[in-house]
Amino acid sequence: MHLDSGVESIQEDNYHNYNDLKNNTMNKLQELTTNKKTARIAGLWYLLLAIGSGYSWMYITKTFVMGSAALTVQHILSTESQYIISILFSIVGQIAFVFLALALYRLLENVNQSQAKLMLTLVIISVAVMLVNIIFQTAALVFLQRTSYFSAFTKAQVAEITTMFLHLNIIGVYVVDIFWGLWLFPLAYLCYQSDFIPKIIALFLVLSGLGYIVDSCSFLINQDVHSFLSNYLSLPEALGEVILLLWLLIKGVLDPEKK
């Protein structure tokens, strides 16, 4: 009788151990599937951010002519539809940035919640500043289209005020550049500490963050230095984010059990 009860106890323990192992495996698979889905959603938001903000910035830099309000206004008027599209793309880009940050927060909050919150906070600050910049960009076109309301201004004055708004937009972008760099540091930390994103990506993100900050500070401090450095900063600024974007879209996350 004692032998039978001992065998039954062992069998029951084995059964419970098997169920625990099975449930643990299923939970890990479910977590991996959820993380992959969240990562790919983040990748899609990242792509939308890159397209929206990238198009808007390329258009503005081609439209604005430093030292010539007349040429700047001429460019705006000759490509007015593109100007409006650039405003819309910029808005879409900032909306995508918010949802990207939320997706990354969901993905990485269990790694370190305080760093995830810091990342999210820095993104929200940068989006708020960029929305002000978009107002400047929109104001330039509105002022140009409403010249009949400002009959006291000459054409030259209208052109100068329009160009001033656009120039404020550009200056604002370089101000927010600092936050585009800063948010990458907690993101890099989270990627490095996680067990499902390659650590090398974290190093590239730090490089990108430093690139953004140097770009911003050099523009605000010394235009000549910025003109020189800008030829070398484009690659490091983009490298880390492009690598992360492609990783999120294509791979999603690593399976920690297969590392």
Secondary structure, DSSP 8 states (H G I E B T S, - for coil): -HHHHHHHHHHHHHHHHHHHHHHHHHHHHHHHHHHHHHHHHHHHHHHHHHHHHHHHHHHHHHH--TT-HHHHHHHHHHTHHHHHHHHHHHHHHHHHHHHHHHHHHHHHTTT-HHHHHHHHHHHHHHHHHHHHHHHHHHHHHHHHHTGGG-TTS-HHHHHHHHHHHHHHHHHHHHHHHHHHHHTHHHHHHHHHH-SSS-HHHHHHHHHHHHHHHHHHHHHHH-HHHHHHHHHHHHHHHHHHHHHHHHHHHHT----GGG-
